[in-house]
Amino acid sequence: MTPLIPPAHASVRDPESACSGIDLLELAEASPAGAWERVRRIDLGRWIPRLTAALVLLGILFRLRFYLFNRSLWFDEALLTVNIISRPFDALVPPLQFHQGAPLGFLALEKAAIAAFGTSEYALRAVPLLAAVAALLLLFYLCRRLLSVEATLITVGLFAVSTGQIGYSAEVKPYSMDAAVALLVTLVAIPAAATLRRRDLAVLALTGSAAVWFSYPAAFVLAGIGICLAASPLRRRDWVRVAHLAAIGLVWAISFAICYLITVRPIARDTFVSDMWADAFMPWSVSYWTLDWVLGQSLGLFKDPVGMTLSGLGVFGFLAGWAANNRAWRLQRWILASPLAVAFAAAAIHRYPFDGRFLNFAAPAVLCIVGVGIARVADLSRLKAPAIALSLVALVFLDPVRDASFLALRPQGREEIRPVLDYVRQHELRGDAVYLYYRTEPAFTYYSEQWKDGARLQTAKIVHTHPGGDLHGQDELDALEVMNWNDRSAAFLRALDELRGQTRAWVVFYHVRVRDGVNDERWLLDQLDRLGKQRDHVSFPGASAYLYDLQPNPALQTG
């Protein structure tokens, strides 16, 4: 007997089109509506974990690619590198030269790396690279414990392709270490928060007490987590648990106090550093500018260091993630977000800059909350409006994936001083003079040591010598940084006077200062053009060199 209703797998044909063999079910699935129906049928639970693992691998490859590109040291790296190489380990305690500071644990690892592998950029950047890879793997593990597979994909994927994180992986600074340490402490804190077992609390106490020696912002992570862990026992008046947590807090406090006295206090007292980062502190006067600062820094956080070009979309994802209604998530979101709140409080009292790379420790946590929010919105719209779900996820990943791919295909240095100095070295003749713009000297010190005596620049008229000066006191670089323009320009003119009469004088620029509409490089070139004639020029991103003939020119003098 023929069934009245065809089975689900049967083909439905229009009698009039039977002869043509057109399958109406195939037509329906080929239509846009049918395509979205196939999207709804995709087994996300099967494919998303595989895609997430692929993104982790891709993130590691991106970091390795940029590390192997071996860009030149940029200015901040050069300042810290001179300290790491020139000082014995017992002299790495702040204050360091050039107002530099880094956690003692990070500096110890850097010293170990150069002792084992030499003083090349590869050796110096090995520790940040390993920390960056560790941060990516720790975030993957953390997300698998806390988040859904969809939220894990978004969080880990955005962190993997973030150009900021890729950059920090090849930079002689502790920012990738900050993220790795924050994630490690958070991973240890999650089971401790869930169970409050003595073993978990003991591990958390030891981890936290060590963390502050490898990452300054770890203090914010510990403070935020401590508040979250203590909230519930205090509310229940569970004084036994409170006593256990107080003991952990005491261990952390002792470790941090010792760390602060030895390594942090000299930096905190450095008015040069606090003045330099004044814009990253919240204005104390309550006014429109206070609100403007709060909004600006909050939105800027999603661009740098979180890595979302569309910061408004990041804010939307963060709010949607925060609003997720899940009992376990209520505590977990506070554990993730509270360190950032503590850092904000420190910025409010002018003790820590709330800006960019200094907040990299919080980037993974912010991305966790954003990932929950984006996944939540996409899941709510997937069945009824799959186009919205796909568009939202595509929009989140579009710019980061494009930028990371471009960086992998065409990596570019930030301030390429090495090829500039190498060009001067290759084209220099005996008797040439070399004038270094004052910010060039730390990088020049490093690279001239790398090339050794036989390959050094043969002559160098260096007017401002910093590496050979007092390692603990203020040097001329500091003085030039704080001078007003009239005094600084006078100092430049005195330096140029020493080059008068030179038939071949190289002038090298790097990390050029631009302030109040004055570009030091352009101003100095204008002066040189009045004194002589340019003979050669080489330029790379962030660095350049010019060869001038500065013999007296009668035509210019009479003109």
C-alpha positions as CSV (number, residue, x, y, z in Angstrom):
1,M,0.0,0.0,0.0
2,T,1.4,3.4,-0.9
3,P,1.9,5.7,2.1
4,L,-0.2,8.9,2.2
5,I,2.8,10.9,3.6
6,P,6.2,10.2,1.9
7,P,9.0,9.3,4.3
8,A,11.4,12.0,5.3
9,H,14.1,10.6,3.0
10,A,11.8,10.3,-0.1
11,S,12.1,12.7,-3.0
12,V,9.2,15.0,-3.6
13,R,8.6,15.7,-7.3
14,D,6.2,18.0,-9.0
15,P,4.1,15.9,-11.4
16,E,4.6,18.5,-14.1
17,S,8.4,18.4,-13.7
18,A,8.6,14.6,-13.4
19,C,9.8,14.2,-16.9
20,S,12.6,16.7,-16.4
21,G,13.8,14.9,-13.3
22,I,13.9,18.1,-11.1
23,D,14.0,17.3,-7.4
24,L,12.1,19.9,-5.4
25,L,13.9,18.9,-2.2
26,E,17.3,19.5,-3.9
27,L,16.0,22.9,-5.1
28,A,14.9,23.8,-1.6
29,E,18.3,22.9,-0.2
30,A,20.0,24.9,-3.0
31,S,18.1,28.0,-2.1
32,P,19.4,30.5,0.5
33,A,16.9,29.2,3.0
34,G,18.2,25.7,2.4
35,A,21.7,26.8,2.8
36,W,20.9,28.3,6.3
37,E,19.1,25.0,7.1
38,R,22.4,23.1,6.4
39,V,24.2,25.6,8.7
40,R,21.8,24.8,11.5
41,R,22.5,21.1,11.0
42,I,26.3,21.5,11.4
43,D,27.6,19.4,14.4
44,L,29.4,22.2,16.2
45,G,30.4,20.0,19.1
46,R,32.5,17.9,16.6
47,W,34.2,20.6,14.6
48,I,34.8,23.5,17.0
49,P,37.3,21.8,19.2
50,R,39.3,20.8,16.2
51,L,39.2,24.3,14.8
52,T,40.3,25.7,18.2
53,A,43.3,23.3,18.3
54,A,44.2,24.5,14.8
55,L,44.0,28.1,15.9
56,V,46.3,27.4,18.9
57,L,48.8,25.8,16.5
58,L,48.4,28.8,14.1
59,G,49.1,31.2,16.9
60,I,52.3,29.4,17.9
61,L,53.4,29.5,14.2
62,F,52.6,33.2,14.0
63,R,54.8,33.8,17.1
64,L,57.6,31.7,15.8
65,R,57.5,33.4,12.4
66,F,57.8,36.9,14.0
67,Y,60.6,35.7,16.3
68,L,62.6,34.2,13.4
69,F,62.1,37.5,11.4
70,N,64.5,38.9,14.0
71,R,63.6,42.6,13.8
72,S,66.0,45.2,15.3
73,L,65.7,46.2,18.9
74,W,63.4,49.1,19.3
75,F,64.2,51.9,21.7
76,D,62.7,50.5,24.9
77,E,64.2,47.0,24.2
78,A,67.6,48.6,23.6
79,L,67.4,50.5,26.9
80,L,66.7,47.3,28.9
81,T,69.1,45.2,26.9
82,V,72.1,47.4,27.7
83,N,71.3,46.9,31.4
84,I,70.9,43.1,31.0
85,I,74.2,42.6,29.2
86,S,76.4,45.2,30.9
87,R,75.4,44.5,34.5
88,P,76.2,41.4,36.6
89,F,73.2,39.7,38.1
90,D,73.6,41.3,41.5
91,A,73.5,44.7,39.9
92,L,70.2,44.1,38.1
93,V,68.2,45.4,41.1
94,P,66.7,48.8,40.3
95,P,67.3,51.6,39.8
96,L,68.6,50.5,36.4
97,Q,70.1,52.9,33.8
98,F,67.7,54.8,31.5
99,H,64.9,54.5,34.2
100,Q,64.3,50.9,33.3
101,G,62.7,48.3,35.5
102,A,61.7,44.7,35.1
103,P,60.8,41.9,37.6
104,L,63.9,40.2,39.0
105,G,62.7,36.8,37.9
106,F,62.4,37.9,34.3
107,L,65.8,39.5,34.4
108,A,67.3,36.3,35.9
109,L,65.8,34.3,33.1
110,E,67.2,36.7,30.6
111,K,70.7,36.5,32.2
112,A,70.4,32.7,32.0
113,A,69.4,32.8,28.3
114,I,72.4,35.0,27.3
115,A,74.7,32.9,29.4
116,A,73.6,29.8,27.5
117,F,73.1,31.2,24.0
118,G,75.0,34.5,23.7
119,T,73.8,38.0,23.4
120,S,72.0,37.9,20.0
121,E,68.5,39.1,19.6
122,Y,67.4,35.5,19.4
123,A,68.8,34.7,22.8
124,L,67.4,37.9,24.4
125,R,63.9,37.2,23.0
126,A,63.8,33.5,23.8
127,V,62.3,34.1,27.2
128,P,59.4,36.3,25.9
129,L,58.8,33.8,23.1
130,L,58.5,30.9,25.5
131,A,56.3,33.0,27.8
132,A,54.0,33.9,24.9
133,V,53.6,30.3,23.8
134,A,52.9,29.3,27.4
135,A,50.3,32.0,27.7
136,L,48.5,30.7,24.7
137,L,48.5,27.1,25.9
138,L,47.5,28.2,29.5
139,L,44.6,30.2,28.0
140,F,43.5,27.2,26.0
141,Y,43.5,25.0,29.1
142,L,41.7,27.7,31.2
143,C,39.0,28.1,28.6
144,R,38.4,24.3,28.4
145,R,37.8,24.3,32.1
146,L,35.5,27.4,32.3
147,L,33.9,28.0,29.0
148,S,31.8,26.4,26.3
149,V,33.4,25.1,23.2
150,E,32.1,28.1,21.2
151,A,33.3,30.6,23.7
152,T,36.7,28.8,23.9
153,L,37.0,29.1,20.1
154,I,36.4,32.8,20.1
155,T,38.6,33.5,23.1
156,V,41.6,31.4,22.1
157,G,41.2,32.3,18.5
158,L,41.4,36.1,19.1
159,F,44.3,35.7,21.5
160,A,46.2,33.5,19.0
161,V,45.9,36.0,16.1
162,S,46.3,39.2,18.1
163,T,49.2,41.2,16.5
164,G,49.9,42.8,19.9
165,Q,50.5,39.4,21.5
166,I,52.5,38.3,18.5
167,G,54.6,41.4,18.9
168,Y,55.2,40.9,22.6
169,S,56.4,37.4,21.9
170,A,59.5,38.9,20.2
171,E,60.2,41.8,22.5
172,V,62.8,42.0,25.2
173,K,60.2,43.2,27.7
174,P,58.2,41.3,30.3
175,Y,54.7,41.8,28.8
176,S,54.2,38.3,27.5
177,M,55.4,37.1,30.9
178,D,52.7,39.2,32.6
179,A,50.0,37.4,30.6
180,A,51.5,33.9,31.3
181,V,51.8,34.5,35.0
182,A,48.3,36.0,35.4
183,L,46.9,32.9,33.6
184,L,48.9,30.5,35.8
185,V,47.7,32.2,39.0
186,T,44.1,32.2,37.7
187,L,44.3,28.5,36.8
188,V,45.5,27.7,40.3
189,A,42.8,29.9,41.8
190,I,39.8,28.4,40.0
191,P,39.8,25.0,41.8
192,A,40.7,26.7,45.1
193,A,37.7,29.0,44.7
194,A,35.4,26.0,43.9
195,T,36.5,23.7,46.8
196,L,38.6,25.8,49.3
197,R,40.5,22.6,50.0
198,R,43.7,23.0,52.0
199,R,45.9,21.4,49.3
200,D,44.5,23.8,46.6
201,L,44.9,26.8,48.9
202,A,48.5,25.8,49.7
203,V,49.4,25.5,46.0
204,L,47.8,28.9,45.4
205,A,49.8,30.4,48.3
206,L,53.1,29.2,46.8
207,T,52.2,30.1,43.3
208,G,51.1,33.6,44.3
209,S,54.2,34.3,46.4
210,A,56.5,33.3,43.5
211,A,54.4,35.2,40.9
212,V,55.2,38.7,42.1
213,W,58.9,38.1,41.4
214,F,58.2,37.4,37.7
215,S,55.5,39.9,37.0
216,Y,54.7,43.2,38.7
217,P,51.0,43.1,37.8
218,A,50.7,39.7,39.5
219,A,50.1,41.8,42.6
220,F,46.8,43.0,41.1
221,V,45.9,39.4,40.1
222,L,46.5,38.2,43.7
223,A,44.6,41.1,45.2
224,G,41.6,40.6,43.0
225,I,41.5,36.8,43.5
226,G,41.9,37.2,47.2
227,I,38.9,39.5,47.4
228,C,36.8,37.1,45.4
229,L,37.8,34.1,47.4
230,A,37.1,35.8,50.7
231,A,33.7,37.2,49.8
232,S,31.7,34.0,50.2
233,P,33.2,32.8,53.5
234,L,32.9,36.3,55.0
235,R,29.2,36.5,53.9
236,R,28.6,33.0,55.5
237,R,30.8,33.9,58.5
238,D,32.9,30.8,57.9
239,W,35.7,31.9,60.1
240,V,37.8,28.8,59.6
241,R,37.9,29.4,55.8
242,V,38.5,33.1,56.5
243,A,41.5,32.2,58.6
244,H,42.9,29.9,55.9
245,L,42.6,32.7,53.3
246,A,44.1,35.2,55.7
247,A,47.1,32.9,56.0
248,I,47.5,32.8,52.3
249,G,47.1,36.5,52.1
250,L,49.9,36.9,54.7
251,V,52.2,34.7,52.6
252,W,51.5,36.8,49.5
253,A,51.9,40.1,51.5
254,I,55.3,39.1,52.9
255,S,56.6,38.0,49.4
256,F,55.3,41.2,47.8
257,A,56.6,43.4,50.6
258,I,60.1,42.0,50.1
259,C,59.8,42.3,46.3
260,Y,58.5,45.9,46.6
261,L,61.4,47.0,48.8
262,I,64.0,45.5,46.6
263,T,62.7,46.0,43.1
264,V,59.6,48.1,42.9
265,R,60.1,51.0,45.3
266,P,63.0,52.6,43.3
267,I,60.8,52.6,40.2
268,A,57.8,54.0,42.1
269,R,59.9,56.9,43.4
270,D,61.3,57.7,39.9
271,T,59.5,61.0,39.1
272,F,60.9,60.8,35.5
273,V,58.8,57.6,34.9
274,S,55.7,58.9,36.6
275,D,55.8,62.2,34.7
276,M,56.3,60.3,31.4
277,W,53.1,58.2,32.1
278,A,51.1,61.0,33.6
279,D,48.4,60.6,30.9
280,A,47.9,57.0,32.0
281,F,46.8,58.1,35.5
282,M,43.2,59.1,36.2
283,P,42.8,62.8,36.7
284,W,42.1,63.6,40.4
285,S,39.8,66.6,39.7
286,V,36.3,65.3,39.2
287,S,35.3,66.9,35.9
288,Y,34.4,66.2,32.3
289,W,38.0,65.3,31.7
290,T,37.8,62.6,34.3
291,L,34.9,61.0,32.5
292,D,36.6,61.4,29.2
293,W,39.7,59.7,30.6
294,V,37.7,56.8,32.0
295,L,35.8,56.2,28.7
296,G,38.9,56.7,26.6
297,Q,41.1,54.3,28.6
298,S,38.3,51.7,28.8
299,L,37.6,51.7,25.1
300,G,41.4,51.8,24.4
301,L,41.8,48.6,26.4
302,F,39.9,46.6,23.8
303,K,42.3,47.8,21.1
304,D,45.5,47.5,23.0
305,P,46.3,45.1,24.5
306,V,43.2,43.0,23.9
307,G,43.6,43.3,20.2
308,M,40.1,44.1,18.9
309,T,40.2,46.8,16.3
310,L,36.4,47.3,16.7
311,S,36.5,48.3,20.3
312,G,32.8,48.9,20.4
313,L,32.2,45.3,19.5
314,G,34.6,44.3,22.2
315,V,32.6,46.3,24.8
316,F,29.3,44.8,23.5
317,G,30.8,41.2,23.8
318,F,32.1,42.0,27.3
319,L,28.7,43.3,28.6
320,A,26.9,40.3,27.0
321,G,29.4,37.9,28.6
322,W,29.1,39.6,32.0
323,A,25.3,39.3,31.8
324,A,25.4,35.5,31.3
325,N,23.3,33.9,34.0
326,N,25.2,30.9,35.3
327,R,25.8,30.2,39.0
328,A,29.5,29.1,38.5
329,W,30.1,31.9,36.1
330,R,29.1,34.6,38.6
331,L,32.2,33.9,40.7
332,Q,34.4,33.1,37.7
333,R,33.7,36.4,35.9
334,W,34.8,38.2,39.1
335,I,38.0,36.2,39.4
336,L,38.7,37.1,35.7
337,A,37.8,40.8,35.9
338,S,38.8,41.8,39.5
339,P,42.6,42.2,38.8
340,L,41.7,44.8,36.1
341,A,39.6,46.6,38.7
342,V,42.5,46.7,41.1
343,A,44.8,48.0,38.4
344,F,42.2,50.7,37.7
345,A,42.2,51.6,41.4
346,A,46.0,51.8,41.3
347,A,45.8,54.2,38.4
348,A,43.3,56.3,40.3
349,I,45.8,56.9,43.0
350,H,48.6,57.4,40.4
351,R,50.5,54.2,41.3
352,Y,50.2,52.2,38.0
353,P,49.6,53.3,34.4
354,F,46.3,52.1,33.1
355,D,47.3,52.0,29.5
356,G,48.3,49.6,26.7
357,R,51.1,47.1,27.3
358,F,51.0,47.7,31.1
359,L,47.5,46.0,31.0
360,N,48.6,43.0,29.0
361,F,48.2,40.8,32.1
362,A,44.5,41.3,31.8
363,A,44.1,40.7,28.1
364,P,43.3,36.9,28.4
365,A,40.8,37.5,31.1
366,V,39.0,40.2,29.2
367,L,38.9,38.0,26.1
368,C,37.4,35.2,28.1
369,I,34.4,37.4,29.1
370,V,34.2,38.8,25.5
371,G,34.2,35.2,24.1
372,V,31.4,34.2,26.4
373,G,29.3,37.2,25.3
374,I,29.9,36.7,21.5
375,A,29.2,33.0,21.8
376,R,26.1,33.7,23.8
377,V,24.7,36.1,21.2
378,A,25.7,33.8,18.3
379,D,24.0,30.8,20.0
380,L,20.8,32.7,20.6
381,S,20.6,33.8,17.0
382,R,22.0,30.7,15.3
383,L,18.7,28.8,15.0
384,K,16.4,31.7,14.0
385,A,18.9,34.0,12.3
386,P,22.0,32.1,11.4
387,A,23.2,35.0,9.1
388,I,23.5,37.2,12.2
389,A,25.5,34.6,14.1
390,L,27.9,34.0,11.2
391,S,28.2,37.7,10.5
392,L,29.0,38.5,14.2
393,V,31.7,35.8,14.4
394,A,33.2,36.9,11.1
395,L,33.2,40.5,12.1
396,V,35.0,39.7,15.3
397,F,37.8,37.8,13.5
398,L,38.0,39.8,10.3
399,D,40.5,42.4,11.2
400,P,42.7,40.3,13.6
401,V,43.1,37.5,11.1
402,R,43.9,39.9,8.3
403,D,46.4,41.8,10.3
404,A,48.1,38.6,11.7
405,S,48.3,37.1,8.2
406,F,49.8,40.2,6.8
407,L,52.3,40.3,9.6
408,A,53.3,36.7,8.9
409,L,53.6,37.2,5.2
410,R,55.3,40.6,5.3
411,P,56.8,41.1,8.8
412,Q,58.1,44.6,9.5
413,G,60.3,45.9,12.3
414,R,59.2,48.7,14.5
415,E,62.5,50.7,14.5
416,E,65.1,49.1,12.2
417,I,68.3,50.5,13.4
418,R,70.5,47.4,12.7
419,P,70.4,47.7,8.9
420,V,71.0,51.5,9.1
421,L,74.1,51.1,11.3
422,D,75.2,48.2,9.1
423,Y,74.9,50.4,6.0
424,V,77.0,53.1,7.6
425,R,79.5,50.5,8.7
426,Q,79.8,49.1,5.1
427,H,80.1,52.5,3.4
428,E,82.3,54.3,6.0
429,L,85.7,55.4,5.0
430,R,88.6,55.9,7.4
431,G,88.4,59.3,8.9
432,D,84.6,59.7,8.6
433,A,82.8,61.2,11.5
434,V,79.6,59.7,12.9
435,Y,77.1,61.8,14.9
436,L,74.5,59.8,16.7
437,Y,71.2,61.4,17.6
438,Y,71.0,61.0,21.4
439,R,68.4,58.3,21.4
440,T,70.5,56.2,19.1
441,E,73.3,55.5,21.5
442,P,71.9,52.6,23.5
443,A,71.2,50.6,20.3
444,F,74.6,51.7,18.9
445,T,76.2,50.3,22.1
446,Y,74.5,47.0,21.7
447,Y,75.2,46.5,18.0
448,S,78.7,47.7,18.0
449,E,79.4,45.1,20.7
450,Q,77.7,42.5,18.6
451,W,79.9,43.3,15.6
452,K,83.0,43.1,17.8
453,D,86.1,45.3,17.5
454,G,87.1,44.1,14.0
455,A,83.8,45.2,12.5
456,R,83.1,48.3,14.6
457,L,82.5,51.7,13.0
458,Q,86.0,53.0,12.7
459,T,85.3,56.4,14.1
460,A,82.4,57.9,15.9
461,K,81.9,61.4,17.2
462,I,79.5,60.6,20.0
463,V,78.5,63.8,21.8
464,H,76.3,62.3,24.5
465,T,77.9,59.2,26.1
466,H,75.6,57.3,28.4
467,P,76.7,53.6,28.7
468,G,80.0,54.6,30.2
469,G,78.5,57.0,32.7
470,D,77.1,56.6,36.2
471,L,74.8,53.6,36.0
472,H,72.7,54.9,38.9
473,G,72.6,58.6,38.3
474,Q,71.0,60.9,35.8
475,D,72.8,61.0,32.4
476,E,72.7,63.4,29.5
477,L,69.9,61.4,27.8
478,D,67.7,62.2,30.7
479,A,68.7,65.8,30.6
480,L,67.8,66.1,26.9
481,E,64.5,64.4,27.5
482,V,63.3,66.9,30.1
483,M,64.9,70.1,28.5
484,N,62.7,72.7,27.0
485,W,63.1,73.2,23.2
486,N,65.3,76.2,23.4
487,D,67.9,74.4,25.6
488,R,67.7,71.2,23.6
489,S,68.1,72.9,20.2
490,A,71.1,74.8,21.6
491,A,72.6,71.5,22.6
492,F,72.0,70.1,19.1
493,L,73.7,73.2,17.6
494,R,76.8,72.7,19.8
495,A,77.0,69.1,18.6
496,L,76.8,70.1,15.0
497,D,79.5,72.7,15.5
498,E,81.9,69.8,16.2
499,L,81.2,68.4,12.8
500,R,82.0,71.6,10.9
501,G,84.8,71.1,8.3
502,Q,84.2,67.3,8.0
503,T,84.2,66.1,4.4
504,R,82.2,63.0,5.4
505,A,80.0,63.1,8.4
506,W,77.3,60.5,9.1
507,V,74.3,61.5,11.1
508,V,72.2,58.7,12.4
509,F,68.6,59.0,13.7
510,Y,66.5,56.5,15.7
511,H,63.3,56.8,17.7
512,V,63.1,60.4,16.8
513,R,61.2,62.7,19.2
514,V,58.3,64.7,18.0
515,R,56.7,67.1,20.4
516,D,54.9,70.4,20.2
517,G,55.0,70.2,16.4
518,V,58.8,69.9,16.3
519,N,60.4,66.9,14.7
520,D,64.0,66.6,15.8
521,E,65.2,64.8,12.7
522,R,63.7,67.4,10.3
523,W,65.0,70.3,12.3
524,L,68.5,68.9,12.4
525,L,68.5,68.1,8.7
526,D,67.5,71.7,8.0
527,Q,70.5,72.9,10.0
528,L,72.8,70.4,8.2
529,D,71.5,71.6,4.8
530,R,72.5,75.1,5.7
531,L,76.0,73.9,6.8
532,G,76.8,71.6,3.9
533,K,75.5,69.2,1.2
534,Q,73.9,65.7,1.6
535,R,75.8,63.0,-0.2
536,D,74.0,59.8,0.8
537,H,71.0,58.6,2.6
538,V,69.6,55.3,3.9
539,S,66.2,54.8,5.6
540,F,64.3,52.0,7.3
541,P,61.2,52.1,9.5
542,G,62.0,54.2,12.5
543,A,65.7,54.8,11.7
544,S,67.8,56.6,9.1
545,A,71.3,57.9,8.3
546,Y,72.6,60.7,6.2
547,L,76.1,61.4,4.9
548,Y,77.0,65.1,4.7
549,D,79.9,67.1,3.3
550,L,80.3,69.9,5.9
551,Q,83.2,71.7,4.4
552,P,82.7,75.5,4.2
553,N,80.9,76.4,1.1
554,P,81.7,80.0,-0.1
555,A,78.6,80.1,-2.3
556,L,76.4,79.3,0.7
557,Q,78.2,81.7,3.0
558,T,77.8,84.7,0.5
559,G,74.2,83.7,-0.3
